[in-house]
Amino acid sequence: MATLGLIGLGRMGGNMAERLRAGGHTVVGYDRAPDHRDVDSLEALVAALPAPRVVWVMVPAGAATSSTVEALGELLSEGDVVVDGGNSRYTDDQIHAEALSRKGIGFVDCGVSGGVWGRELGYALMCGGKDDDVATVQPFFDVLKPEGDSGFVHAGAVGAGHFAKMVHNGIEYGLMQAYAEGWELMEATELITDVPAVIKSWQEGTVIRSWLLDLMVRALDVDPHLGDLRGYAEDSGEGRWTVQAAIDHAVPLPAITASLFARFSSRQDDSPSMKMIAALRNQFGGHAVTKDSTQKGADAPGADVQPPAV
């Protein structure tokens, strides 16, 4: 088995570390929060790893990732590999890879999907990079992915993994929007007296059955009319990048684009369908939801609602 340096031990990173350890690997973790880390600095993390080193970065996209990759470029050696497993934009990957390559350090971008369930079920992994660099990281990919032959792809050159994950998330936007709108329509009619039961009946034998539909059922088991939630949903940025990429390549994405704009609408007025979007995001990723402050006993807006225990 091998040793991995992991930077960022939050909701995703912490669960990934536990899955890797359960699979026999050694993980040396660093996080800004003292309670979660094994070492107290990037320097100590690099020093604790055998060469060739593999360091996996799981921090927020943008400036946090860029500054971390830059710092690692000063600490790592030729032959080492950096993996960006966050939700970075694919164009950033190419900048990071070029900067590291001048020092002989490899770079792999990896889109990771699985949310709070990945520790138990495994993570879908979409990576980009040179063959040799991907091969160096492969022992960790093999443990993180679900059992069986699916759940992992070397999608292409640097940037391909995050591009694939970006499109994945754009599709996710459209699927959640369709489920949410169907739920809202059934809630609006007097003909259907038990909307949760109808949705539960779709879990087997229908062409729209999916894991998202299963999570929809879970959300309605907790709150049948989603009365405790405000119809407000954030977007992670990847939906916007997907639409921008569609514009750049002249590819029409009407459903995904409409679902992104629907989230923008949710921030102007309380939207019933956005309650379901918020509930689904909380179910699969543990994303924070906003309680409806008009409901009796509701928490103040912005309060986190944790997903049910698995």
C-alpha positions as CSV (number, residue, x, y, z in Angstrom):
1,M,0.0,0.0,0.0
2,A,1.0,3.6,-0.4
3,T,1.1,6.9,1.4
4,L,-0.9,10.0,0.3
5,G,-0.7,13.6,1.5
6,L,-4.2,15.1,1.7
7,I,-4.8,18.8,2.1
8,G,-8.3,19.8,3.1
9,L,-10.1,17.5,5.6
10,G,-13.6,18.9,5.4
11,R,-16.8,17.2,4.4
12,M,-15.4,15.6,1.3
13,G,-11.7,15.4,2.2
14,G,-12.2,13.9,5.6
15,N,-14.4,11.1,4.3
16,M,-12.0,10.4,1.5
17,A,-9.2,10.0,4.0
18,E,-11.2,7.5,6.0
19,R,-12.0,5.5,2.9
20,L,-8.4,5.4,1.9
21,R,-7.3,4.3,5.4
22,A,-9.9,1.6,5.5
23,G,-8.5,0.4,2.1
24,G,-5.1,0.0,3.6
25,H,-3.4,3.3,2.5
26,T,-1.6,5.7,4.8
27,V,-2.9,9.2,4.7
28,V,-1.1,12.2,6.1
29,G,-3.6,15.0,6.4
30,Y,-3.3,18.8,6.7
31,D,-6.1,21.2,7.4
32,R,-6.3,24.7,8.8
33,A,-8.4,23.4,11.6
34,P,-6.1,21.9,14.2
35,D,-8.6,19.2,15.3
36,H,-8.6,17.6,11.9
37,R,-5.0,17.4,10.9
38,D,-2.1,15.0,11.3
39,V,0.6,17.7,10.7
40,D,0.6,21.4,11.4
41,S,2.1,22.7,8.1
42,L,2.6,22.0,4.5
43,E,6.3,21.6,5.1
44,A,5.6,18.9,7.7
45,L,3.2,17.1,5.3
46,V,5.8,17.0,2.5
47,A,8.5,15.8,4.9
48,A,6.3,13.0,6.1
49,L,5.8,11.5,2.6
50,P,8.1,9.0,0.9
51,A,9.2,9.8,-2.7
52,P,7.8,10.0,-5.2
53,R,5.3,12.0,-3.3
54,V,1.6,12.3,-4.2
55,V,-0.3,15.2,-2.6
56,W,-4.0,15.5,-3.1
57,V,-5.6,19.0,-2.7
58,M,-9.2,19.2,-1.6
59,V,-9.7,22.9,-0.9
60,P,-12.2,25.4,-2.4
61,A,-11.7,26.3,-6.1
62,G,-10.0,29.5,-7.1
63,A,-7.6,31.4,-4.9
64,A,-7.3,28.8,-2.2
65,T,-6.4,26.1,-4.7
66,S,-4.0,28.3,-6.6
67,S,-2.1,29.4,-3.5
68,T,-1.9,25.8,-2.3
69,V,-0.6,24.5,-5.6
70,E,1.9,27.4,-5.8
71,A,3.2,26.6,-2.2
72,L,3.5,22.9,-3.1
73,G,5.5,23.8,-6.2
74,E,8.2,25.3,-3.8
75,L,8.2,22.2,-1.5
76,L,7.9,19.2,-3.8
77,S,10.6,17.6,-6.0
78,E,11.0,16.3,-9.5
79,G,8.9,13.2,-9.9
80,D,6.3,14.1,-7.4
81,V,2.6,14.6,-8.4
82,V,-0.1,17.0,-7.3
83,V,-3.7,16.1,-7.6
84,D,-6.4,18.8,-7.6
85,G,-9.6,17.0,-6.5
86,G,-11.6,20.1,-5.9
87,N,-14.1,21.7,-8.2
88,S,-11.6,23.9,-10.0
89,R,-12.3,25.3,-13.5
90,Y,-10.5,23.3,-16.2
91,T,-8.7,26.4,-17.5
92,D,-7.0,26.8,-14.1
93,D,-5.7,23.2,-14.3
94,Q,-3.7,24.1,-17.4
95,I,-2.1,27.0,-15.6
96,H,-1.2,24.9,-12.6
97,A,0.2,22.0,-14.7
98,E,2.4,24.3,-16.7
99,A,3.8,26.0,-13.6
100,L,4.6,22.6,-11.9
101,S,6.0,21.0,-15.1
102,R,8.8,23.6,-15.1
103,K,10.0,22.0,-11.9
104,G,9.4,18.4,-13.0
105,I,6.3,18.0,-10.9
106,G,3.3,16.2,-12.4
107,F,-0.2,17.4,-12.1
108,V,-3.5,15.5,-12.3
109,D,-6.9,17.1,-12.2
110,C,-9.7,15.0,-10.8
111,G,-13.4,15.7,-10.7
112,V,-14.9,13.9,-7.7
113,S,-18.6,13.1,-7.2
114,G,-20.2,11.2,-4.3
115,G,-20.9,13.8,-1.7
116,V,-21.4,12.7,1.9
117,W,-22.2,9.2,0.6
118,G,-18.8,8.5,-1.0
119,R,-17.1,7.2,2.1
120,E,-19.4,4.2,2.1
121,L,-20.3,3.8,-1.6
122,G,-17.2,5.1,-3.3
123,Y,-16.6,8.2,-5.4
124,A,-17.0,8.7,-9.1
125,L,-13.6,9.9,-10.4
126,M,-13.0,11.8,-13.6
127,C,-9.3,12.6,-14.1
128,G,-7.1,14.4,-16.6
129,G,-3.3,14.3,-17.0
130,K,-0.4,12.5,-18.5
131,D,-0.5,8.7,-18.4
132,D,2.6,8.4,-16.1
133,D,1.2,10.8,-13.6
134,V,-2.2,9.1,-13.6
135,A,-0.5,5.8,-13.1
136,T,1.3,7.1,-10.0
137,V,-2.0,8.1,-8.5
138,Q,-3.9,5.0,-9.6
139,P,-3.5,3.0,-6.3
140,F,-5.5,5.8,-4.6
141,F,-8.0,6.0,-7.4
142,D,-8.6,2.2,-7.1
143,V,-9.6,2.5,-3.4
144,L,-11.7,5.7,-3.7
145,K,-13.8,4.6,-6.6
146,P,-16.8,2.3,-6.2
147,E,-16.3,-1.5,-6.4
148,G,-16.4,-3.0,-9.8
149,D,-15.3,-1.7,-13.2
150,S,-17.2,1.6,-13.3
151,G,-16.7,4.9,-11.5
152,F,-13.3,5.8,-12.8
153,V,-12.2,7.4,-16.1
154,H,-8.9,8.9,-17.4
155,A,-10.8,11.4,-19.5
156,G,-7.9,12.9,-21.3
157,A,-5.2,15.5,-21.0
158,V,-4.9,18.0,-18.1
159,G,-8.2,19.8,-17.6
160,A,-10.3,16.9,-19.0
161,G,-11.3,15.6,-15.6
162,H,-12.6,18.9,-14.3
163,F,-14.3,19.6,-17.7
164,A,-16.1,16.2,-17.4
165,K,-17.1,17.0,-13.8
166,M,-18.3,20.4,-14.9
167,V,-20.6,18.8,-17.5
168,H,-21.7,16.2,-14.9
169,N,-22.8,19.0,-12.6
170,G,-24.6,20.8,-15.4
171,I,-26.6,17.7,-16.1
172,E,-27.2,17.4,-12.3
173,Y,-28.7,20.9,-12.4
174,G,-31.1,19.9,-15.2
175,L,-32.2,16.7,-13.5
176,M,-32.9,18.3,-10.2
177,Q,-34.8,21.1,-11.8
178,A,-37.1,18.6,-13.7
179,Y,-37.7,16.6,-10.5
180,A,-38.5,19.7,-8.5
181,E,-40.9,21.1,-11.1
182,G,-42.8,17.8,-11.3
183,W,-43.0,17.8,-7.5
184,E,-44.3,21.4,-7.4
185,L,-47.0,20.6,-10.1
186,M,-48.3,17.7,-8.1
187,E,-48.3,19.7,-4.9
188,A,-50.4,22.3,-6.7
189,T,-53.3,20.0,-7.7
190,E,-56.0,18.7,-5.5
191,L,-56.2,15.5,-7.6
192,I,-53.2,13.9,-5.9
193,T,-53.6,13.5,-2.2
194,D,-50.2,11.9,-1.4
195,V,-47.4,13.4,-3.4
196,P,-44.6,11.6,-1.5
197,A,-46.2,8.3,-2.2
198,V,-46.4,9.0,-5.9
199,I,-42.7,9.9,-6.0
200,K,-41.9,6.8,-4.0
201,S,-43.8,4.7,-6.5
202,W,-41.4,5.9,-9.2
203,Q,-38.4,4.3,-7.6
204,E,-38.8,0.9,-9.3
205,G,-39.8,0.1,-12.9
206,T,-39.8,3.6,-14.3
207,V,-37.5,5.3,-16.8
208,I,-36.9,8.2,-14.4
209,R,-35.7,6.2,-11.4
210,S,-32.3,7.3,-10.2
211,W,-30.3,8.0,-7.1
212,L,-31.5,11.6,-7.1
213,L,-35.1,10.3,-7.0
214,D,-34.2,8.1,-4.0
215,L,-32.8,11.2,-2.3
216,M,-36.0,13.0,-3.1
217,V,-37.9,10.3,-1.3
218,R,-35.6,10.7,1.7
219,A,-36.1,14.4,1.8
220,L,-39.9,14.1,1.7
221,D,-39.8,11.4,4.4
222,V,-38.3,14.1,6.7
223,D,-40.6,16.9,5.6
224,P,-43.5,15.8,3.3
225,H,-44.2,19.3,2.0
226,L,-40.8,20.9,2.6
227,G,-42.5,23.4,4.7
228,D,-39.5,24.0,6.9
229,L,-37.3,25.1,4.0
230,R,-37.0,28.4,2.1
231,G,-37.0,28.1,-1.7
232,Y,-33.5,29.3,-2.1
233,A,-30.6,27.4,-3.8
234,E,-27.0,28.4,-4.4
235,D,-25.0,27.4,-7.4
236,S,-21.5,26.0,-7.1
237,G,-20.1,27.8,-10.1
238,E,-19.8,24.7,-12.3
239,G,-23.3,25.3,-13.8
240,R,-22.2,28.8,-14.9
241,W,-18.9,27.3,-16.3
242,T,-20.9,24.7,-18.2
243,V,-23.1,27.3,-19.8
244,Q,-20.1,29.5,-20.7
245,A,-18.4,26.4,-22.3
246,A,-21.5,25.8,-24.3
247,I,-21.4,29.4,-25.6
248,D,-17.7,29.0,-26.4
249,H,-18.3,25.8,-28.4
250,A,-21.7,27.0,-29.9
251,V,-23.5,24.0,-28.3
252,P,-27.1,24.6,-27.3
253,L,-27.9,23.7,-23.7
254,P,-31.4,24.9,-23.1
255,A,-32.3,22.7,-20.2
256,I,-29.1,23.2,-18.2
257,T,-29.2,26.9,-18.9
258,A,-32.8,27.2,-17.7
259,S,-32.0,25.3,-14.6
260,L,-29.1,27.7,-13.7
261,F,-31.4,30.7,-14.3
262,A,-34.0,29.1,-12.1
263,R,-31.6,29.1,-9.2
264,F,-31.0,32.8,-9.8
265,S,-34.8,33.3,-9.6
266,S,-34.8,31.5,-6.3
267,R,-32.9,34.3,-4.7
268,Q,-35.6,36.9,-5.6
269,D,-38.8,35.2,-4.4
270,D,-39.5,32.1,-2.4
271,S,-39.9,29.3,-4.9
272,P,-41.6,25.9,-4.1
273,S,-39.6,24.0,-6.6
274,M,-36.4,25.5,-5.2
275,K,-37.3,24.0,-1.8
276,M,-36.8,20.6,-3.5
277,I,-33.6,21.7,-5.2
278,A,-32.3,22.8,-1.7
279,A,-33.4,19.6,-0.1
280,L,-31.7,17.4,-2.8
281,R,-28.4,19.4,-2.5
282,N,-28.6,18.8,1.2
283,Q,-29.3,15.1,0.8
284,F,-26.5,14.2,-1.6
285,G,-23.8,16.7,-0.6
286,G,-24.6,17.9,2.9
287,H,-24.9,21.4,1.5
288,A,-26.4,24.0,3.9
289,V,-30.0,24.9,3.5
290,T,-31.9,28.0,4.6
291,K,-34.8,27.4,7.0
292,D,-38.0,29.2,6.4
293,S,-38.1,31.8,9.2
294,T,-41.9,32.2,8.9
295,Q,-42.5,28.6,10.1
296,K,-43.1,28.1,13.8
297,G,-39.9,27.2,15.6
298,A,-37.8,27.6,12.5
299,D,-34.2,28.6,12.9
300,A,-32.9,31.9,11.5
301,P,-32.1,32.0,7.8
302,G,-28.7,30.5,7.0
303,A,-28.9,27.8,9.6
304,D,-27.4,24.5,8.5
305,V,-29.6,21.4,8.3
306,Q,-27.6,18.2,8.4
307,P,-28.5,15.2,6.3
308,P,-30.1,12.2,8.0
309,A,-27.7,9.6,9.3
310,V,-26.9,6.8,6.9
